[in-house]
Amino acid sequence: MKKLSARRRHPLAALVVLLLALAATGGLYAALAPAPKAQADDSAQSLQITEGKKLYSVGCASCHGMSGQGSTDGPSLVGVGSAAVDFQVGTGRMPAQQNQGPQVQKKKRVYNQGEIDQLAAYIASLGPGPSTPTKDQYSPTGADMAHGGELFRTNCTQCHNFVGKGGALTDGKFAPSLKGVDPKYIYEAMQTGPQNMPSFPDTTMPQDAKADIIAYLQEVDSAKSSNPGGFTLGSLGPVSEGLFAWVFGLGTLIAVAVWMAARTTKAKKS
């Protein structure tokens, strides 16, 4: 005990304790501090948000407000998520032109994909929402095309037609054709429900089901060039084509027969 007390009073005792404390602190920091890659990722994300905010201030704030809160000219963007931005800006629907009419239409996009990613990162920072899907999520590889057809006929044909040709809605609005649309944008449309379309989040329609629908659309799109029945007639299948031939063909024959009978009767009377 006397030796321990003597060491405590040694002039270098305080320095030794300080060094031990610093070593312990350094060890704890090394064990608990974020990894360099995580720090680099955070830095890159912050840079994207900063650049996205600059783009937003120039091209979007006049309608959606300086903080995305919305205005009389545009809805709030808080909580729409990066998927909505990638869809709307990637398809050229946003920024919208003046006098768009009842519905904003697809056009040539203004921003490149890098700028779109920056805008999406900024909007995503305003509030949680659907995120931009990865290629693995929307890829139709290995998807169940038959199941996708069932889902599409149940949820989508009322507006988009049985094979995604699109169709008219009320008040001058319309469901666009899905022919040749990038699978990513189809997936994002189901996620976010743009304009007149209802949304189908993962809680309602899982990721696999969305991929199944995309697989079905790609299959019917590739098959539309060959119509074994002849005319497409809405691509409803050979039954609709046969019914068309029966109703209109038979109707034409009946009309011709009535006309001939009337002509014959008139000739006999004269």
Protein Blocks (a to p, Z undefined) as FASTA:
>chain_A
ZZmmmmmmpmklmmmmmmmmmmmmmmmmmmmpccfklmmmmmmmmmmmmmmmmmmmmmmm
mmnojnonopfkbccfehnajmlmmmmmmnopaccdehkbjbdcddddfbdfklmmmmmm
mmmmnogcdddddfklmpcghiafklmmmmmmmmmmmmnojnonopadeehiacddfehi
afklmmmmmmnopajbccddfklmcfklmmmmmmmmmmmmmmmmpcfklpanlonojklm
mmmmmmmmmmmmmmmmmmmmmmmmmmmmZZ
